[in-house]
Amino acid sequence: MRREIALAAGAVGVVLLAVVAAVLVPGALADPSEERPVRPGPVDIADMEIAAGDVTGDTVTLNVETRLSHRGPPARNVSLRVQAVDTESGLVETTKTVSVGNLTEEREVAVPTNLTVDREGGYRIRAVLYRDGQRIDSGSRELRGLEALQPPYARSDVRFASADALPPVSFSVAESGEERTSLDLQLALTNEGDERPEDLRITVTLRQADSNIVANRTSVSVGSIRPGRTATVETPLTVPAGYNYYIDAVLWKDGVVIDSARGAANLDPSETISVNETRREVELEVGDFTRGEGDEGDRPVPEATGQPTSGGGSGFGVGVAVVAALAAALFARRWTQ
């Protein structure tokens, strides 16, 4: 009889303990099948592509496409901030913020933005990714040599020739006198394109080398040059004899300077001048995409695993209560023996 009383007392004690735990610790006896809300899946910046859009005399519009990679459960309230930072001054030139919204599928998403900046110098294009207002990733890419981008009105495939055996500007003496010298100027042009522009002209200016005074100038129409061919435009000019001159030739298209070249005419036998023909080509350069480097304060926050977690807090569960009741019964049985 004492054994049955002890077992009953132990079982009642375990039940009372479970009831007290359930009251004092919410969720202590929660059903483990009930799960917490799933954490959002990880999102990061996979790559950044930049293309030149509209180009004017002062500005250029950069078409920036940032590719986001999403995995796992849905990620909600995602946004992207894209900035153009001047590489020399470090000042922010322009900023655009784009709301991406909710990402539900495991895939890459392209987010386009347009940034208009000055057409000179270089910029660091920086992208910062947010989820629910919290920064989770960043990346950047550098641009240099934007001045190499030309507006449509300044584009032409006709240029002054650059071959060593064919200087862009040359001359011959047509007639020489005591006070005046007549020159025949030859200007070599090459059409590197596929079309035959008709609206080109050249202005030629002769400047006295020591004083930089304009001795004479003229303008001549270029005419039509077939694609892939080089043509020579000739024009006469007369200048005072016995001086040295710089020959400045400028190629125009619809009132816009397309190209220029310089030559020298040494008419003073006691002194000669030369022209520095060293040319430095300016080209557009796009740097590699980097993630989170060089952006102070842009370190990404560690991502969630995206895996669901069992819920209700750190409670014992119904199974634990049953095990505790059996253990109490066995302990009471041994104690009564």
C-alpha positions as CSV (number, residue, x, y, z in Angstrom):
1,M,0.0,0.0,0.0
2,R,2.8,2.3,0.8
3,R,4.3,1.6,-2.6
4,E,1.2,2.8,-4.4
5,I,1.0,5.9,-2.3
6,A,4.6,6.8,-3.0
7,L,4.1,6.3,-6.8
8,A,1.0,8.5,-6.8
9,A,2.7,11.2,-4.7
10,G,5.7,11.2,-7.2
11,A,3.4,11.5,-10.2
12,V,1.4,14.3,-8.6
13,G,4.7,16.1,-7.7
14,V,5.9,15.9,-11.3
15,V,2.6,17.2,-12.7
16,L,2.6,20.1,-10.2
17,L,6.2,20.9,-11.2
18,A,5.2,20.9,-14.9
19,V,2.2,23.2,-14.2
20,V,4.4,25.6,-12.2
21,A,7.0,25.7,-14.9
22,A,4.4,26.4,-17.5
23,V,3.0,29.3,-15.5
24,L,6.4,30.8,-14.6
25,V,8.2,30.1,-17.9
26,P,6.0,30.8,-20.9
27,G,6.5,28.2,-23.6
28,A,8.2,25.7,-21.3
29,L,5.7,23.0,-22.5
30,A,5.4,24.3,-26.0
31,D,4.8,21.9,-28.8
32,P,8.2,21.4,-30.7
33,S,6.2,21.2,-34.0
34,E,5.4,24.9,-33.7
35,E,8.3,26.9,-35.3
36,R,9.4,30.5,-35.1
37,P,9.1,32.7,-38.2
38,V,11.8,31.8,-40.7
39,R,14.8,34.1,-40.8
40,P,15.3,36.1,-44.1
41,G,17.6,34.5,-46.6
42,P,21.0,36.0,-47.4
43,V,21.4,38.7,-50.1
44,D,24.7,40.1,-51.4
45,I,26.1,42.1,-54.3
46,A,27.4,39.7,-56.9
47,D,28.7,42.1,-59.6
48,M,28.4,45.6,-61.0
49,E,28.3,46.6,-64.7
50,I,28.7,50.2,-65.9
51,A,28.0,51.5,-69.4
52,A,28.1,55.1,-70.8
53,G,24.7,56.6,-71.6
54,D,24.0,60.1,-72.8
55,V,27.2,62.2,-73.3
56,T,27.1,66.0,-73.5
57,G,29.9,68.6,-73.6
58,D,30.0,68.7,-69.7
59,T,28.4,65.6,-68.4
60,V,28.0,61.9,-69.0
61,T,25.2,59.6,-67.7
62,L,26.5,56.3,-66.3
63,N,24.1,53.3,-66.6
64,V,25.0,51.2,-63.5
65,E,23.5,47.7,-63.3
66,T,24.1,46.1,-59.9
67,R,23.4,42.4,-59.7
68,L,22.1,41.0,-56.4
69,S,22.2,37.3,-55.4
70,H,19.5,36.0,-53.2
71,R,19.4,32.5,-51.6
72,G,17.2,30.7,-49.1
73,P,14.0,32.1,-47.5
74,P,12.4,35.4,-48.7
75,A,14.2,38.6,-47.9
76,R,11.9,41.6,-47.5
77,N,12.3,45.4,-47.8
78,V,15.5,45.3,-49.7
79,S,17.0,48.6,-51.0
80,L,20.2,49.7,-52.8
81,R,22.1,53.0,-52.6
82,V,24.5,53.8,-55.4
83,Q,27.0,56.7,-55.2
84,A,29.6,58.4,-57.5
85,V,32.5,59.6,-55.4
86,D,35.2,61.8,-56.9
87,T,38.5,59.8,-56.7
88,E,40.6,63.0,-56.2
89,S,38.6,65.0,-53.6
90,G,36.6,62.1,-52.1
91,L,33.4,64.2,-52.3
92,V,30.1,62.5,-53.3
93,E,29.1,63.7,-56.7
94,T,25.6,62.2,-56.8
95,T,23.6,59.5,-55.0
96,K,20.6,57.4,-56.1
97,T,18.6,55.0,-53.8
98,V,16.5,52.3,-55.4
99,S,13.8,50.2,-53.6
100,V,14.2,46.6,-54.6
101,G,11.3,45.3,-52.6
102,N,10.9,41.6,-51.5
103,L,13.1,38.9,-52.9
104,T,11.4,35.5,-52.8
105,E,13.1,33.3,-55.4
106,E,16.7,32.0,-55.3
107,R,18.2,33.9,-58.2
108,E,20.2,37.0,-59.3
109,V,18.3,40.2,-59.7
110,A,19.6,43.1,-61.9
111,V,19.0,46.6,-60.4
112,P,19.5,49.5,-62.8
113,T,20.4,53.0,-61.8
114,N,21.5,56.1,-63.7
115,L,24.2,58.5,-62.4
116,T,25.0,61.8,-64.1
117,V,28.5,63.1,-63.4
118,D,31.0,65.6,-64.9
119,R,32.8,64.4,-68.0
120,E,36.3,64.7,-66.5
121,G,38.5,63.0,-64.0
122,G,37.6,59.7,-62.3
123,Y,35.0,58.3,-59.9
124,R,34.5,55.4,-57.6
125,I,31.0,54.0,-58.0
126,R,29.9,52.5,-54.7
127,A,26.9,50.4,-54.0
128,V,25.5,49.7,-50.5
129,L,22.8,47.0,-49.9
130,Y,20.2,47.3,-47.2
131,R,17.5,44.9,-45.7
132,D,14.9,46.5,-43.4
133,G,17.2,49.5,-43.2
134,Q,20.2,47.5,-42.0
135,R,23.4,47.5,-44.1
136,I,24.3,43.9,-45.2
137,D,26.8,44.3,-48.1
138,S,28.7,46.8,-50.2
139,G,30.9,46.9,-53.3
140,S,32.6,49.4,-55.6
141,R,34.2,49.9,-59.0
142,E,36.5,52.7,-60.3
143,L,36.2,54.8,-63.5
144,R,39.0,56.9,-65.0
145,G,39.4,58.9,-68.2
146,L,35.8,60.0,-68.7
147,E,37.0,62.9,-70.9
148,A,37.7,60.3,-73.6
149,L,33.9,59.9,-74.1
150,Q,32.8,62.3,-76.8
151,P,29.3,63.8,-77.3
152,P,27.6,62.8,-80.6
153,Y,28.2,66.2,-82.2
154,A,31.9,65.9,-81.7
155,R,32.3,62.3,-83.1
156,S,34.0,61.8,-86.4
157,D,36.1,59.1,-87.9
158,V,38.2,61.5,-89.9
159,R,41.4,62.5,-88.3
160,F,44.7,64.0,-89.2
161,A,47.1,61.3,-90.4
162,S,49.6,60.0,-87.8
163,A,52.0,57.9,-89.9
164,D,55.7,58.6,-89.5
165,A,56.3,58.9,-93.3
166,L,53.2,61.1,-93.7
167,P,53.2,64.1,-91.3
168,P,49.7,65.6,-90.8
169,V,51.0,69.1,-91.7
170,S,53.7,69.9,-94.2
171,F,54.6,72.7,-96.7
172,S,56.7,73.6,-99.7
173,V,57.9,77.0,-100.8
174,A,56.1,78.1,-103.9
175,E,57.7,81.5,-104.3
176,S,60.3,83.3,-102.2
177,G,61.0,87.1,-102.2
178,E,62.8,89.6,-100.1
179,E,59.7,90.6,-98.2
180,R,57.1,87.9,-98.7
181,T,57.2,84.1,-99.1
182,S,54.4,82.0,-100.6
183,L,53.8,78.6,-99.1
184,D,51.9,75.6,-100.4
185,L,50.5,73.8,-97.3
186,Q,49.6,70.0,-97.4
187,L,47.2,68.7,-94.7
188,A,46.9,64.8,-94.6
189,L,43.6,63.3,-93.3
190,T,42.5,59.7,-92.8
191,N,39.0,58.4,-92.7
192,E,39.0,55.5,-90.2
193,G,35.2,54.9,-90.4
194,D,32.6,53.4,-92.7
195,E,30.9,56.6,-93.8
196,R,31.9,59.6,-96.0
197,P,31.2,62.8,-94.1
198,E,30.5,65.9,-96.2
199,D,30.5,68.7,-93.7
200,L,34.2,69.0,-92.7
201,R,36.5,72.0,-93.1
202,I,40.1,72.9,-91.9
203,T,41.3,76.3,-90.6
204,V,45.0,77.0,-90.9
205,T,46.8,79.6,-88.9
206,L,50.4,80.6,-89.2
207,R,51.9,82.2,-86.1
208,Q,55.3,83.9,-85.9
209,A,57.3,81.7,-83.5
210,D,58.9,84.4,-81.3
211,S,55.9,86.8,-80.9
212,N,53.0,84.4,-81.5
213,I,51.5,87.0,-83.8
214,V,49.2,85.6,-86.5
215,A,50.8,86.2,-89.8
216,N,48.0,84.7,-91.9
217,R,45.1,82.3,-91.8
218,T,42.7,80.6,-94.1
219,S,39.9,78.1,-94.2
220,V,39.4,75.3,-96.7
221,S,36.7,72.7,-97.3
222,V,37.8,69.0,-96.9
223,G,35.4,67.4,-99.3
224,S,34.6,63.7,-99.3
225,I,37.1,61.1,-98.2
226,R,36.3,57.4,-98.8
227,P,36.3,55.0,-95.9
228,G,39.7,53.7,-95.1
229,R,41.5,56.2,-97.4
230,T,43.9,59.0,-96.7
231,A,43.6,62.3,-98.6
232,T,45.7,65.5,-98.8
233,V,44.1,68.9,-98.7
234,E,46.2,71.7,-100.1
235,T,46.0,75.5,-99.6
236,P,48.4,78.4,-100.3
237,L,49.4,81.1,-97.8
238,T,51.8,84.0,-98.0
239,V,53.8,85.3,-94.9
240,P,56.6,87.8,-94.3
241,A,59.9,86.4,-95.3
242,G,62.8,85.6,-92.9
243,Y,60.8,84.3,-89.9
244,N,59.9,81.0,-88.4
245,Y,56.2,80.0,-88.1
246,Y,54.0,77.5,-86.3
247,I,51.4,76.0,-88.6
248,D,48.2,75.3,-86.6
249,A,45.6,73.2,-88.4
250,V,42.1,72.6,-86.8
251,L,39.5,70.1,-88.2
252,W,35.9,71.3,-87.8
253,K,32.5,69.5,-88.1
254,D,29.4,71.6,-87.9
255,G,31.2,74.3,-85.8
256,V,32.8,71.7,-83.4
257,V,36.5,71.0,-83.2
258,I,37.2,67.4,-84.1
259,D,40.9,67.2,-84.3
260,S,44.0,69.4,-84.5
261,A,47.6,69.2,-85.6
262,R,50.7,71.5,-85.6
263,G,53.7,71.8,-87.9
264,A,56.7,74.2,-88.2
265,A,57.9,76.3,-91.1
266,N,61.6,77.4,-90.7
267,L,62.1,80.4,-92.9
268,D,64.9,82.0,-90.8
269,P,68.2,80.3,-91.8
270,S,69.9,81.4,-88.6
271,E,67.4,79.7,-86.2
272,T,65.1,76.7,-86.4
273,I,62.1,75.6,-84.3
274,S,60.6,72.1,-83.8
275,V,57.2,70.8,-82.9
276,N,56.7,68.4,-80.0
277,E,54.7,65.7,-81.6
278,T,54.4,63.5,-78.5
279,R,50.8,62.5,-78.0
280,R,49.2,61.0,-75.0
281,E,46.1,58.9,-75.7
282,V,43.3,59.3,-73.1
283,E,41.2,56.2,-72.7
284,L,38.3,55.2,-70.6
285,E,39.3,52.7,-67.8
286,V,36.9,50.7,-65.7
287,G,38.4,49.1,-62.5
288,D,37.5,45.7,-61.2
289,F,34.5,45.2,-58.9
290,T,35.5,45.0,-55.3
291,R,33.3,44.0,-52.3
292,G,33.5,46.0,-49.1
293,E,37.0,47.3,-49.7
294,G,37.9,50.9,-49.1
295,D,34.5,51.8,-47.8
296,E,35.0,52.9,-44.2
297,G,32.0,51.9,-42.2
298,D,30.6,49.7,-45.0
299,R,31.5,46.3,-43.4
300,P,28.7,43.9,-44.0
301,V,26.7,42.5,-41.1
302,P,27.0,38.7,-40.7
303,E,24.2,37.0,-42.6
304,A,21.5,34.8,-41.1
305,T,21.7,31.1,-41.9
306,G,18.3,31.0,-43.4
307,Q,17.4,27.9,-41.5
308,P,14.2,27.7,-39.4
309,T,14.6,27.3,-35.6
310,S,12.4,25.2,-33.3
311,G,10.2,27.4,-31.2
312,G,8.7,28.6,-28.0
313,G,11.9,29.4,-26.2
314,S,14.2,27.0,-24.4
315,G,11.4,25.0,-22.6
316,F,11.3,21.3,-21.7
317,G,8.4,20.2,-24.0
318,V,5.7,17.6,-23.3
319,G,8.1,14.7,-23.9
320,V,10.5,15.9,-21.1
321,A,7.6,16.1,-18.7
322,V,6.6,12.4,-19.4
323,V,10.2,11.3,-19.0
324,A,10.4,13.1,-15.7
325,A,7.2,11.4,-14.4
326,L,8.6,7.9,-15.2
327,A,11.9,8.7,-13.6
328,A,10.1,9.9,-10.4
329,A,8.0,6.7,-10.4
330,L,11.1,4.5,-10.7
331,F,12.9,6.4,-7.9
332,A,9.9,6.1,-5.6
333,R,9.8,2.3,-6.2
334,R,13.4,1.9,-5.3
335,W,13.0,4.0,-2.2
336,T,10.0,1.9,-0.9
337,Q,11.9,-1.4,-1.3
